[in-house]
């Protein structure tokens, strides 16, 4: 695969969170020079559309776009706006709408991000540490893995401005009505035990786009860290639509 693979990280982390997946990709024969893991442009305080445009401007002319969690929402938006630049789209543990709405109950309640906002004002590092615990809920082995705890701590993003902007995007982005053209091979990977993004949200996304769905039995929200080999295999197993 010579077309670059672009990996977009999630909220609360730096691109270093992709290290296990990058290691797995290289073991499967992908040259490191063909793997890009840019930082999300969360320092921009403008509307989410401006952030999506800024992100698109940083991508290669053609790429295999992969997004995890918030990175998946942004990847979905970029693919819908610039499908001619997307060789394939892979969303990991992602959703079209993170927050609950009057007509959407497959998100998180506003109280969760209210709590995050308060914790962010008090201690950003403590907030990201708590989130690193939350994303492992549902996977008992991951919850008890001290090595994984240390790895997540090392790739946490404790920059208050970036965390605050990311939370704002999670509150406001609603991509339920956008459509990615069928010309873009689309894969969704989700853990059946994800405690952050309900499986139903991924299923809704899959049905709207008729995407390929890969379920990780017992997998939590932290799939790039807990199942990097499976994530690498899913990224490389690009299938054209029927």
N, C-alpha and C positions, 0 to 999 in steps of 0.2 A: 504494500500500500504506500504509494508515493505522495498522494494527496495528504496534506498536513492534518493531523488530529488536534483539535483545540479543546482543551478541558477547562470548563468554567466551574469554579468552586462555589460553595454555599456560604450562607451568612455565618459570621463568627469565626471564619477560618481564612488562612492565606492559601495561595496556590500550593504550598508545601503539603497540604492534605492529600494531594494526588500522588505523592511519592510511591505508595504501594502499587497503584495502578500503572504508573509509568514503568516501574520495575517489571511488572507482569507483561506489559506491552513489549518492552525490549526483549524479554525472554522469549516472546513469541515471534521475534524477528523484525519488529518495527525499529527503524533507526531513530535514535534520540533526537536527531535534528528534524525529524518529522513530527515531533510531539511538542505542542505549545501549551503552556498553562499560564495565561495572563491573569493579572489581578483584576477583579471587577472594578469598574470606575465608580466606586461608591463615595468618592470625595466630592463628586458633583452634587450640589444641593438643589439642582433643578428638578423638573418633572421626570417621571420615569422614562418618558419618550426621549428626552435628551440623553439620558444614560444609555438607553438602547442604541441610539444613533452613535454615541461615542464608542460603545463597545463594537458595533458593526464596523466602524472606521478602523479599528485595530486588528480586524481579522484578515487573514489571507484572502485573495480573490476567490478561492475555492477551498473548502475545508470540510472535514467530517467534524461536526459540532456536537460536543457532549456537555451536558450540564447536570449538575447535582444540586438538588434542593432549590434555593433561590437562583443559583446559576442555571438550573433547568428552566425556570420561568423566563429568565432573560434569554436563554437560548431559543425557547419557543417563540418569543416575540421577534427575535432577529430572523429566525427561519421564515416566519410569516411575512416579514417585511422585505427580505432579500433572499427568496428561495433559489434564485439563480446562482447564489454563492455557496449553497449548502449541498454537499455531495451526499450527506446522510445526517440524520438527527437522532441522537440518543439521549433520552431523559432518564435520570436515575433519581428515584425517591422524590419525584417532583409532582407538581399540581398546577392546574390552571388558575387556582384562586386559593391563597393560603388562609384567608380569614373567612369566618362564617358571614353570610349575608342573609337578608330576608328570604331569598330564594335559593340558598346554598347552605347546606348543613354538613358538608364534607370538609370543612376547614377547622380552624382553631377559634375559640372564643376571644373576643376583644380583651378579656381579662388577662389572658396570657401575655399579650404584648404590653398591656398596661403594667403588669408586674415586671417585665423585661425593661421597660422604660425607667421604672423606679430603681431597679437594681443597677442599670447602666449609670444613672446619675450618682449612685453611691460608690460603685466599684466595678469598672468594666472587666477586670481580670476575673473577679468572682462570678460575674455573669456568664462569661464564656466557659468557665469551668463547670458551672451548673448546666449549661447547654450541652457541653460535651458528655455529661452524664445522661441528659434527657435523650439524646439521639441514639443511645445504646439500649434504652428500655425495650423490652420485648425479647432481647437476646441475652440470656443469662450468662453465657460464656463471655460475651463481649463486655457485659457489665462488670464482671469479676476480673477482667484482664488488665493487670497493672501496667504491663508493657504498652497496651493500647492507650491507657489513660495518660501515660507519659508522652506518647507520640502525639495525642490530640492536644495536650498542653503546649507542646513545642510548636505546633502549627496554628495555634489560636491567634486571632487578630484582635488585639486589645485596644485598637485605635478608636477612641470614643466617637469621633465624627463619622467614621466609616460604619461603625455599628449602628449609630443613630439613623443614618441615611438608609441603611439596609432594613432596619425595622420599619421605617416609613414606607419603603417600597413593598414590604410584605403586607402592610396594612392596606395599601391602595391598589396594587396590581390585580386586575381581573381579566384573564385571558380566555374566558369560557367561550367567547363568541368568535375568536379569531380562527383562521383556518390555514393550515400548511398544505400547499398543493400536493396532490398525490404523486407528483413527479419526484418528491423528496422521500427516500426510504426513511421510515420513522419507526424507532424502537423505544419502548418504555420498559424500564427495569424497576421492579418494586419488591420490597420485602413484605411478606405476609404479616409480620409482627411490627411494622413501622408504627411507632407511637407519636410521631410528629405529623406525618401526612397520611391520613387514612387510605387504605387500599382502595376504597370506593372512589376517591378523587382521581387516582390513576386509571381506574376502570372507566370513569366518565370521560377522561381524556382519550383513552384508547378507542372508545366507541365513537366519539366525534370524528376522530381522524382515521379510523380503521387501521390503527398502528399495530405493529407486532408487540405482543406483551410477553415479557419474561418474568416469572415470579420466582423469588428466592425464598424457599420455605423456611420460616422462622427468622428471616432476615429483618434487621432493624433499620433505622434511618441512616445509619453510618456505613452503608454498603461499600463505598470506595475503600474504607479502612478494614472492614470485616470480611469482605469477599472480593478482594482485588483481582484474583484470577478470573472469577466469573464475570466481573465487570470488563476486563480486558477482552475476554472471549466475545462478549456481547457487542463490544465496540467494533471488533474485527469482523464479526459475522454479519456483514451488511447485505441485506437482501433487497432486491428491487421489488416494487409493488407488483401484484398480479395484474 
